[in-house]
Amino acid sequence: MPDDRAGKPENTSTELHDRHQRNEAQVHEQSRGRAGAITPMETRRLGPKGPVITRFGLGMAALGRPAYINLRHGEDFSEGRSAEAMEEHSCRVLDRALTAGIRYFDAARSYGRAEQFLRSWIDRRGLRSDDIVVGSKWGYKYTGEWQVDGRVQEVKDHTEAMLKTQVFESTSILGPYLRLYQIHSAALETRVLDDRGVLEELRRLREKGLLLGVTTTGPRQLETIRRAIAIRFDGEPLFSSVQATWNLLERRAEPALREAHEAGFTVLVKEALANGRLTLNGDEGTTGPLRTVADRLHSSPDTVALAFVMKERWADVILLGASTIEQLESNLRAPEVQLCPEDLEILNALRLPAEDYWASRARLAWN
């Protein structure tokens, strides 16, 4: 692995950096050089022998680039969406996540500057490589060029050449903090899980100590997960984790996720709020079954939707996609919500056929 300080991003705005430094004092007093348990949080293990990670993780998809498909994403950055302003913004959200007890952070090469923002924040905090766990992903190239003008934001490439290029980039930036490297949105159609060159290169990375994972997308997540957890080298699973979309609306992958958990894989759940559809920004969060249950519990739709995921013991880590501190605060209240059988019966009415869910997701605009 590269040196502990390899790839440290340069500050591109002295003014914003200085302002952030002035605002750091209070948080720094709490997390000074260590990620001590400020707020107790349930933990799981990453793979059979990997590091301990928290039940909640923070995903960087909406924090590392100016455009994303979350509903009303463009309204979350009142300071503007320059790289400098977004780095400042992401640091504040990361600070709150840390003080809340979150110790797992999930990025990707295609998330704009998410890896750079994470490393810059880590260095400012003086965190050790065993204080937190960082996962990232390869397989998509970021093409948005920091613009929100309708251009294609990312391009999938699951070739061996892309793997070698992107793992070098990720390790150069994140150094020893990178513990988990995942195939980004593996799908049976790309045949990445049948590419011997890719699998051999992944095996070499595993032998060097990097834990490996697979993330999935689309209506055939179930089949992709089952294919991934069946891959073995020298009698051992190649992957330590699987990450999939699972929420009130889309639950088709559940049997495979249960199987993965029972077989010793760590299951990470992404898009638990369906890119904002299960919040007050979406129709499902403002009317219908979810709002009915939320009102009965004097809670918010996102909190209830996350509590629905948390009740599943096979869901080892739930990734929060918050892009503001206010969203994060609301998300973090999910453990306080207790859903009764009547609530669950009401919420079950939200379930959609997988094909319908993914067709709707494909229509979400980058904003």
C-alpha positions in Angstrom: 0.0 0.0 0.0 1.2 3.6 -0.6 2.6 5.7 2.2 0.1 6.9 4.9 0.1 10.4 3.5 0.2 9.4 -0.2 -2.2 11.2 -2.5 -3.2 13.9 0.1 -5.4 16.4 -1.8 -4.2 19.9 -1.9 -6.5 22.7 -0.6 -7.7 24.7 -3.6 -9.3 27.5 -1.6 -7.3 29.0 1.2 -10.3 31.1 2.3 -12.7 28.2 2.6 -10.0 26.1 4.3 -9.3 28.7 6.9 -13.0 29.2 7.6 -13.4 25.4 8.0 -10.3 25.4 10.3 -12.0 28.0 12.5 -15.2 25.9 12.7 -13.3 22.7 13.5 -12.4 23.4 17.1 -15.5 21.9 18.8 -15.6 18.7 16.8 -11.8 18.4 17.0 -12.1 18.4 20.8 -14.3 15.4 20.7 -12.5 13.4 18.0 -9.0 14.7 18.5 -6.7 12.3 16.7 -8.9 9.3 17.5 -12.3 8.0 16.5 -13.3 7.0 20.1 -16.9 5.9 20.7 -18.5 9.2 21.2 -22.0 7.8 20.6 -22.4 4.0 21.0 -23.5 2.3 17.9 -24.2 -1.4 17.1 -21.4 -3.0 15.2 -20.8 -5.9 12.9 -17.6 -7.4 11.4 -16.5 -6.9 7.8 -16.1 -10.5 6.5 -15.2 -13.4 8.8 -11.9 -11.9 9.9 -12.1 -8.2 8.9 -12.3 -5.1 10.9 -15.4 -4.1 13.1 -17.7 -1.7 11.3 -20.8 0.2 12.5 -24.4 -0.8 11.6 -24.7 2.6 9.9 -22.3 3.7 7.3 -22.1 7.0 5.4 -22.3 6.8 1.6 -20.5 9.5 -0.4 -22.5 9.3 -3.7 -24.4 12.6 -3.0 -21.4 14.4 -1.3 -18.6 13.9 -3.8 -20.0 15.4 -6.9 -22.4 18.2 -7.8 -25.0 16.1 -9.6 -26.8 13.0 -8.4 -30.2 11.4 -8.9 -31.5 11.9 -5.3 -34.7 13.9 -5.4 -34.1 17.7 -4.9 -30.3 17.0 -4.5 -29.5 20.4 -6.0 -31.2 22.1 -3.0 -28.8 20.6 -0.5 -25.9 22.8 -1.1 -26.7 26.4 -0.1 -23.0 27.4 -0.3 -22.8 26.5 -3.9 -21.5 23.5 -5.7 -17.9 24.4 -6.5 -15.4 21.8 -5.6 -14.2 23.9 -2.7 -17.6 24.6 -1.3 -18.6 20.9 -1.6 -15.4 19.8 0.2 -16.3 22.2 3.0 -19.8 20.9 3.1 -18.8 17.2 3.0 -16.4 17.8 5.9 -19.2 19.1 8.1 -21.4 16.1 7.3 -18.5 13.7 7.9 -17.8 15.4 11.2 -21.4 14.8 12.3 -21.3 11.2 11.2 -18.1 10.7 13.2 -19.4 12.2 16.4 -22.6 10.1 15.9 -20.4 7.0 16.1 -20.3 6.1 12.4 -17.1 4.3 11.5 -17.7 3.0 7.9 -17.5 5.3 4.9 -18.3 4.2 1.4 -17.0 5.9 -1.8 -16.4 5.1 -5.5 -14.1 6.2 -8.3 -17.2 7.6 -10.1 -18.4 9.7 -7.1 -16.5 12.7 -8.4 -14.0 13.7 -5.7 -15.5 11.6 -2.9 -12.2 9.8 -2.3 -10.2 13.0 -2.2 -12.7 14.6 0.1 -12.6 11.7 2.5 -8.8 11.6 2.6 -8.6 15.4 3.1 -11.0 15.1 6.0 -9.1 12.1 7.5 -5.9 14.0 7.4 -7.4 17.1 9.0 -8.8 14.9 11.8 -5.5 13.1 12.3 -7.4 9.8 12.2 -5.4 6.5 12.3 -6.0 3.8 9.8 -7.6 1.6 12.4 -10.0 4.4 13.6 -12.3 4.1 10.6 -13.0 1.7 7.7 -13.3 3.0 4.2 -14.7 1.1 1.3 -14.6 2.2 -2.3 -15.5 0.8 -5.8 -14.2 0.4 -9.3 -16.0 -0.1 -12.6 -17.4 3.3 -13.4 -15.5 6.3 -14.7 -16.7 9.8 -13.6 -17.4 11.9 -16.8 -19.4 14.7 -15.3 -16.5 17.2 -15.3 -18.1 18.9 -12.3 -21.0 20.1 -14.4 -24.8 19.8 -14.0 -25.9 20.3 -17.6 -27.4 17.1 -18.8 -24.1 15.4 -19.8 -23.5 11.8 -19.0 -22.1 11.7 -15.5 -20.6 8.2 -15.4 -19.6 5.4 -17.8 -19.5 1.7 -16.8 -16.3 -0.2 -17.6 -15.8 -3.6 -16.0 -12.6 -4.6 -17.8 -9.4 -5.8 -16.2 -7.6 -2.7 -17.5 -10.1 -0.4 -15.7 -9.7 -2.4 -12.5 -5.9 -2.0 -12.5 -6.2 1.7 -13.3 -8.8 2.5 -10.7 -7.4 0.4 -7.8 -4.1 2.3 -8.3 -6.0 5.6 -8.2 -8.0 4.6 -5.1 -5.0 3.3 -3.1 -2.9 6.3 -4.1 -5.6 8.6 -2.6 -6.8 6.5 0.4 -3.7 4.6 1.3 -4.0 2.4 4.4 -7.6 3.6 5.1 -8.9 1.6 2.1 -10.0 -1.8 3.5 -12.8 -2.8 1.1 -12.7 -2.6 -2.7 -15.9 -3.5 -4.5 -17.1 -4.1 -8.0 -19.4 -1.2 -8.8 -22.8 -2.4 -9.9 -21.9 -5.8 -11.1 -24.5 -7.3 -13.4 -24.8 -10.6 -15.2 -25.0 -8.7 -18.5 -21.5 -7.3 -18.2 -20.1 -10.8 -17.4 -17.6 -9.2 -15.0 -18.1 -12.2 -12.6 -17.1 -14.5 -15.4 -14.0 -12.6 -16.5 -11.0 -14.7 -15.6 -8.6 -11.8 -16.0 -10.6 -9.6 -13.6 -11.1 -12.4 -11.1 -7.4 -13.3 -11.1 -6.5 -9.6 -10.5 -9.0 -9.4 -7.7 -7.5 -12.6 -6.2 -4.0 -10.9 -6.2 -5.5 -7.9 -4.4 -7.0 -10.1 -1.8 -3.7 -11.8 -1.2 -2.2 -8.4 -0.5 -4.7 -7.9 2.2 -7.5 -5.9 0.5 -11.0 -7.2 1.3 -13.2 -7.5 -1.8 -16.9 -6.9 -2.3 -19.6 -6.8 -5.0 -22.3 -4.2 -5.3 -25.4 -4.9 -7.5 -28.1 -3.0 -9.4 -31.1 -3.7 -11.5 -34.0 -6.2 -11.3 -31.6 -9.2 -11.4 -29.7 -8.4 -8.2 -30.8 -11.7 -6.7 -29.1 -13.7 -9.4 -26.0 -11.5 -9.4 -25.5 -12.0 -5.6 -25.9 -15.7 -5.8 -23.3 -15.8 -8.6 -20.9 -13.6 -6.6 -21.0 -15.6 -3.4 -20.4 -18.8 -5.3 -17.0 -17.7 -6.6 -14.1 -19.5 -4.8 -10.3 -19.4 -5.0 -8.4 -22.1 -3.2 -11.6 -23.1 -1.5 -12.2 -19.7 0.0 -14.8 -17.1 -1.2 -13.3 -14.4 -3.3 -15.5 -11.7 -1.8 -16.2 -10.7 1.8 -19.2 -8.6 1.3 -22.2 -7.9 -1.0 -24.0 -4.5 -1.3 -27.4 -4.2 -2.8 -30.5 -2.0 -3.1 -33.2 -3.1 -0.6 -36.0 -0.9 0.7 -39.7 -0.7 1.2 -40.3 -0.5 -2.5 -37.7 -3.0 -3.9 -37.2 -6.3 -2.0 -36.6 -8.9 -4.7 -33.0 -9.6 -3.6 -33.9 -10.5 0.0 -33.5 -14.3 -0.3 -30.0 -14.0 -1.8 -29.1 -11.4 0.9 -30.2 -13.7 3.6 -28.2 -16.5 2.1 -25.1 -14.3 1.9 -25.4 -13.3 5.5 -25.9 -16.8 6.7 -22.8 -17.9 4.7 -20.6 -15.3 6.5 -20.7 -12.5 4.0 -21.2 -9.0 5.2 -24.4 -7.5 3.7 -24.5 -3.8 3.1 -27.8 -2.2 2.1 -27.7 0.8 -0.2 -30.5 3.2 -1.4 -32.6 2.3 1.7 -34.5 5.6 1.0 -34.9 4.9 -2.7 -33.0 8.0 -3.8 -35.3 10.3 -1.8 -38.6 8.7 -2.7 -39.1 7.5 0.9 -38.5 10.9 2.4 -40.5 14.1 2.5 -39.1 14.9 -1.0 -41.0 12.0 -2.6 -44.6 11.2 -3.2 -44.3 8.0 -1.1 -43.0 10.0 1.9 -45.8 12.7 1.8 -48.9 10.5 1.3 -49.9 6.9 1.6 -48.8 4.0 3.8 -45.4 5.4 4.8 -46.8 8.8 5.9 -49.6 7.0 7.8 -47.1 5.0 9.9 -44.8 8.0 10.3 -47.6 10.2 11.6 -48.8 7.5 14.0 -45.3 7.2 15.4 -44.7 11.0 15.4 -41.7 10.4 13.2 -40.5 11.2 9.8 -40.8 9.0 6.7 -37.1 8.5 6.3 -36.7 7.4 9.9 -39.5 4.9 9.5 -38.1 3.6 6.2 -34.7 3.1 7.7 -36.2 1.4 10.8 -37.9 -1.0 8.4 -34.5 -2.0 7.0 -32.8 -2.1 10.5 -35.3 -4.8 11.7 -33.6 -7.3 9.4 -30.7 -8.9 11.1 -29.2 -9.9 7.8 -28.8 -6.2 7.0 -25.4 -5.8 8.6 -24.7 -2.3 7.4 -27.2 0.3 6.3 -25.6 3.1 4.2 -27.0 6.5 4.8 -27.0 8.7 1.7 -27.5 12.0 3.6 -26.1 15.1 1.9 -26.9 17.5 4.8 -26.5 17.4 8.5 -30.3 17.8 8.9 -30.9 14.7 6.8 -28.3 12.8 8.7 -29.8 13.8 12.1 -33.2 12.5 10.9 -31.7 9.2 9.6 -29.9 8.6 12.9 -33.2 8.5 14.8 -34.2 5.2 13.1 -33.0 3.0 16.0 -35.6 4.7 18.2 -38.5 3.6 16.1 -40.3 0.3 17.0 -42.5 -1.0 14.2 -45.5 -3.2 15.3 -47.1 -5.9 13.2 -49.8 -3.5 12.2 -47.2 -1.0 11.0 -45.5 -3.7 8.9 -48.7 -4.8 7.3 -49.5 -1.2 6.3 -45.9 -0.7 4.9 -46.0 -3.9 2.9 -48.5 -2.3 0.6 -45.6 -0.2 -0.8 -43.7 -3.1 -2.3 -43.3 -3.0 -6.1 -42.3 -5.5 -8.8 -38.6 -5.1 -9.3 -39.0 -4.2 -13.0 -41.3 -1.3 -12.1 -39.0 0.0 -9.4 -35.9 0.0 -11.6 -37.8 1.5 -14.5 -38.8 4.4 -12.3 -35.3 4.8 -11.0 -33.9 5.0 -14.5 -36.2 8.0 -15.1 -34.8 10.0 -12.1 -33.0 13.1 -13.3 -29.4 14.0 -12.4 -29.8 17.3 -10.6 
